[in-house]
Amino acid sequence: MSDCIFCEIAVGRSPAAVEYEDERVIAFADLYPIAPVHILITTKKHIPSIAKLASEDESLVGHLVLVAKKLAENRQLEGYKLIFNVGEKGGQVVPHLHLHLLGGWDTKPTSLPA
């Protein structure tokens, strides 16, 4: 999709601080972090949100989670949060499936960031 910023990042037409990339996903630092570590892991295939997943996307979603785990291990995060926002009313800003990896706090966070 040509007007999707995450699609543009995935094909290298828009800059990003890439942390990981393979044939199915790309992970990069969030421009507006809400945690000391805030990485977005997104699919290269354009899927608007979790609500638009098809059965053939099942392994892709699992892959997103395993990439998040690998990134957390590489950063030696003692604890972290994984968040999918679904739809505008669920806080999703970019209409392209992505997983937020949040962590790096010195102390236990007291609430879930919005």
Number of C-alpha atoms within 10 A of each C-alpha: 11 7 7 14 15 26 21 16 19 25 11 10 11 11 12 16 12 16 13 15 16 10 9 13 19 23 27 19 17 18 11 7 13 12 17 11 18 21 27 26 27 26 25 21 17 15 19 17 17 17 10 13 14 9 7 8 14 10 9 16 19 11 16 23 16 12 21 24 16 13 18 21 12 9 12 11 15 11 12 19 16 15 14 16 19 20 18 10 8 10 11 16 11 16 17 24 27 28 23 23 25 23 23 18 14 8 6 10 11 6 6 7 10 7
